[in-house]
Amino acid sequence: MPNDTIQPTTRYADVAGKLIEAIAGGRYVVGSLLPTELELADDFGVSRQTVRIALQALQDRGYISRKKGVGSRIESTDPASGYTQMLGGLDDLVKVAATEVRRIRSVQPVKLGRAAARELQAPYGSQWLCFAGLRVDAQRQERPISCAHIYVDARFARIADSVQAHPEVLVSDFLERECGQSIDEVRQTIQATLLDAELAALLDAPTGSPALRVLRHYKTTQQLLIEITETIYPAARMNLTSTLRRNRNR
């Protein structure tokens, strides 16, 4: 696969990682300012937009705060282990990929029975390739953030090698770039749940403790469902923030 299919994602993940290393290593102290976006873009040899997304990832994780006219201020060299996802559009899912990477444990074909179809809100009898595993912090990979099952329409199983080789890249990116599918809509459903013994063991959390179940349906411009992700986060490790704006066009 050509390198240009993965570079747009890995560039800002790399920038974010190097900045975190610099902050944790004491190059930038709490209360000081990072170089400007233009200076960082020049230092890393990337675009200003790439730097902006990397800085947003650092802000979401609590390393920095950003204020227009002031800059990016260091807030912590080791923020608390909770995570915040701020989702206002499809592009925000790309920022998540910069901080959470997959650790695939198994890949297998799945045909949905009635119970699974109801649980996943997907067609009964539909066929998928299921990637099962954990999501971990891109920089500190000791403790998992969540347990994830990613279901890809079986017709596009050819992306399996790419998904496993590049855990920092969104699966939907491969569906678009390798399979020519255009993702137009992601529907997200969030449920409160409790961790059973198996999930608790995988996530190093107490059995019966509260968790969030995030179910996402990825649909094409023709409203075809081609990807489903089911992710379970221990409640203490995830905050999910959405922004609602009033429609002024009415």
Secondary structure, 3 states (H helix, E strand, C coil): CCHHHCHHHHHHHHHHHHHHHHHHCCCCCCCCECCCHHHHHHHHCCCHHHHHHHHHHHHHCCCEEEECCCEEEECCCCCCCCEEEEECCCHHHHHHHHHEEEEEEEEEEEECCHHHHHHHCCCCCCEEEEEEEEEEECCCCCCEEEEEEEEEEHHHHHHHHHHHHCCCCCHHHHHHHHHCCCEEEEEEEEEEEECCHHHHHHHCCCCCCEEEEEEEEEEECCCCEEEEEEEEEEHHHEEEEECCCCCCCC
